[in-house]
Amino acid sequence: MLQTRALLIISLILLVSACSFKTFYNRLDYLIPSYVEGLVSLDDILEEKVEQHADALVSWHRNTQLTQYADLLRIFQQDLESPLNEERVLQHIATIQLLWQSLEIKLNKEMAELLPLLNSEQKKELFESIEDKNEDFYDEYVDLDKDDRIEQYIETTIESYQNWLGSLSEEQERAIEKAAAKLNSNATLRLDQRRLWQRSIQDILNTKESEKIRSKRLQQFFNRFNINEKPQLKAVSEANKKVLAQLTVEIINQATTDQITFFKNKTDEYIQIFTELAENR
């Protein structure tokens, strides 16, 4: 799947509007167990443990990550005061990736503790759910001809920039169309990695070892596994990041006064929300 974590994309905030993000975030301790329940049926004991781990995850994220999001948005605002360059955008992409990696590490820790608690039926149900999601991934991102893929890139990229800048000019939309034609799909490679991840944790969970040992082996696997470790996948991802960085520079440096104002107002909203959530307000 194309990862468009460029200058204008931060964490989960593309999923919800500013006015609803705070409500969404404050319900994560409920929404995470609900999501897990959609993958695998939970008995009362396991449900309680999932809720405890969800509470710990949200508390960690609230106390360590949200202020970093707010600080990054402030830096973005400062960057709009002078011409942007590709190197600066790539630095921001690297910073965002580090934030995501810290979240992935925390999620992996929670999974390593929870997954060995599943019984045989729950494991079977979980991996059937994961395979269903892999099939959806194939349908949405892999099973596309070139024209459909480029059209998908154009649509999602325009939507992302509009989310932060408001209406785009014809020139900016043409820049997106040109950039989309240069992007290469890494969907097949990513699907291969997703399935490797699935098989690996399935093999660990299906051993007769104790919960403690399986938990330790899972954590070791998660520490080693990097979905971008395949050279071909890394090469495609790096090339796409460069295209998106160049595109961001072009769009931002063409931004109108109205677009800059839109961006400032939008980021101010999120800075306030992130700060209030970090302070438990």
Secondary structure, 3 states (H helix, E strand, C coil): CCCCCCCCCCHHHHCCCHHHHHHHHHCHHHHHHHHHHHHCCCCHHHHHHHHHHHHHHHHHHHHHCHHHHHHHHHHHHHHCCCCCCHHHHHHHHHHHHHHHHHHHHHHHHHHHHHHHHCCHHHHHHHHHHHHHHHHHHHHHHHCCCHHHHHHHHHHHHHHHHHHHHCCCCHHHHHHHHHHHHHCCCCHHHHHHHHHHHHHHHHHHHCCCCCHHHHHHHHHHHHHHCCCCCCHHHHHHHHHHHHHHHHHHHHHHHCCCHHHHHHHHHHHHHHHHHHHHHHCCC
